[in-house]
Amino acid sequence: ELLVIAETLVRAAGGALAPCVLCVLGQLLQARGRPVCALRYFDLAEGWRMRSGLVRRQACVESKIMSHSLRATVPRWHFEMLNDRARNECFADAIAEAVAHCQGKGGPVTVLDCGAGTGLLGLLALREGADEVLAVEYNPLLVDVGRRIAAEVLGPEDAEQIQWLEQDLCFLQP
């Protein structure tokens, strides 16, 4: 129902206003607890803006709307962890050691990344030679972003080396 309304509004707005309408719809979905759907509307807005060659000022405003909405969904501490270089280097070293140890035993190396977030540690494991990663994350927005990052970094086919489970660890079953 909302999609039909959105398409009608976008067609009516047309041109330069269409991305603004899509961003507002994204914000509404965000406020109603539907961050993955919101992200899709933000992606549509970005695509529309890129295709239409809109002026820089409007693009900047839309970018800020998307950024604020995404930051509202993802806990603040997640950004702090991603930007903590010393922490990430320590994890990279530990992951390299663990993967090398497992490779020394022979057979495929599968890594379980619990609370995977956007998949940084899983990507580090693959870089060090792990064969596959099972990434478990309960936040659907982070899973969606993680999939996008993996496809961008690894390429679409190799991104399949990371299997995502969108699930709360408390309810994970074998």
C-alpha positions in Angstrom: 0.0 0.0 0.0 2.8 2.4 0.9 4.7 1.5 -2.2 1.7 2.4 -4.4 1.3 5.8 -2.6 5.1 6.4 -3.0 5.0 5.7 -6.7 2.1 8.0 -7.2 3.8 10.8 -5.2 7.1 10.3 -7.1 5.3 10.5 -10.5 3.4 13.6 -9.4 6.5 15.3 -8.0 8.7 14.2 -10.9 12.0 15.8 -11.7 14.0 17.4 -8.9 11.4 16.7 -6.2 11.2 13.0 -6.7 14.4 12.2 -4.6 13.0 14.5 -1.8 9.8 12.5 -1.7 11.6 9.2 -1.7 13.8 10.5 1.2 10.8 11.6 3.2 9.2 8.2 2.6 12.4 6.6 3.8 12.3 8.7 7.0 8.7 7.6 7.6 9.6 3.9 7.3 12.6 4.5 9.5 10.4 6.1 12.2 8.1 3.1 12.0 10.9 0.6 12.6 11.4 -0.6 9.1 15.0 0.3 8.4 15.7 -2.1 5.6 12.7 -0.8 3.6 13.8 2.8 4.5 17.2 2.0 3.0 15.7 0.9 -0.2 13.8 4.2 -0.6 17.1 6.1 0.1 18.7 4.0 -2.6 15.9 4.8 -5.0 16.4 8.5 -4.2 20.1 8.3 -4.8 19.6 6.5 -8.1 17.0 9.0 -9.2 19.4 11.9 -8.3 22.3 10.3 -10.1 20.2 9.7 -13.3 18.7 13.1 -13.3 22.0 15.1 -12.6 20.4 17.2 -9.9 22.2 20.2 -8.6 24.9 19.7 -5.9 23.0 21.6 -3.1 20.0 19.3 -3.2 22.2 16.2 -3.4 24.0 17.4 -0.2 20.7 17.9 1.6 19.4 14.4 0.6 22.7 12.8 1.6 22.4 14.4 5.1 18.9 13.1 5.4 20.0 9.6 4.6 23.0 9.7 6.8 21.0 11.0 9.8 18.3 8.3 9.3 20.8 5.5 9.0 22.7 6.7 12.1 19.4 6.8 14.0 18.9 3.1 13.3 22.4 1.8 13.9 23.7 2.1 17.5 26.3 4.9 17.9 28.8 2.5 19.5 28.9 0.5 16.2 30.4 3.5 14.3 32.9 4.0 17.1 34.0 0.3 16.8 34.3 0.5 13.1 36.5 3.6 13.3 38.8 2.2 16.1 41.9 1.5 14.1 43.9 0.0 17.0 41.0 -2.4 17.9 40.6 -3.5 14.3 44.3 -4.1 13.9 44.4 -6.3 17.0 41.4 -8.3 15.7 43.1 -8.6 12.3 46.2 -10.0 13.9 44.2 -12.4 16.0 42.1 -13.5 13.1 45.2 -14.1 10.9 46.8 -16.3 13.6 43.6 -18.3 14.1 43.0 -18.9 10.4 46.6 -19.9 9.9 46.3 -22.3 12.9 43.2 -23.9 11.4 44.7 -24.1 7.9 47.6 -26.0 9.4 45.2 -28.7 10.5 44.0 -29.2 7.0 40.4 -29.1 5.6 38.3 -26.0 5.0 38.3 -23.1 7.4 34.8 -21.9 8.4 34.5 -18.8 10.7 31.5 -18.0 12.9 31.1 -14.2 13.3 28.6 -13.7 16.1 27.2 -10.1 16.3 28.7 -9.6 12.8 27.5 -6.0 12.3 28.5 -5.0 8.9 30.9 -8.0 8.5 34.3 -6.4 9.0 35.7 -9.3 11.0 34.3 -11.8 8.5 36.0 -9.9 5.7 39.3 -10.0 7.6 38.9 -13.8 8.0 38.4 -14.2 4.2 41.3 -12.0 3.5 43.5 -14.2 5.7 42.4 -17.4 3.8 39.2 -18.6 5.5 37.0 -20.5 3.1 33.7 -19.2 4.4 32.1 -17.1 7.1 28.8 -17.6 8.9 27.8 -14.1 10.0 25.1 -13.8 12.6 23.5 -10.4 13.1 20.1 -9.5 14.5 19.8 -5.9 13.0 18.4 -6.3 9.5 19.8 -2.9 8.4 23.3 -4.0 9.4 22.8 -7.3 7.5 21.7 -5.4 4.4 24.7 -3.1 4.7 27.1 -6.0 5.3 25.9 -7.8 2.2 26.4 -4.6 0.2 29.9 -4.1 1.6 30.9 -7.7 0.9 29.6 -7.5 -2.7 31.6 -4.3 -3.2 34.8 -5.5 -1.6 34.8 -9.1 -2.8 32.6 -8.9 -5.9 29.1 -10.4 -6.2 30.2 -14.1 -6.6 32.9 -14.1 -3.8 30.5 -12.3 -1.5 28.6 -15.6 -1.3 31.5 -16.8 0.9 29.7 -14.9 3.7 26.5 -16.6 4.7 24.3 -14.1 6.7 21.9 -15.2 9.4 19.6 -12.4 10.4 18.8 -13.7 13.9 19.2 -13.0 17.6 21.9 -15.2 19.1 19.6 -16.0 22.0 17.3 -17.9 19.6 20.0 -19.5 17.4 19.3 -23.2 16.9 21.7 -25.8 15.4 
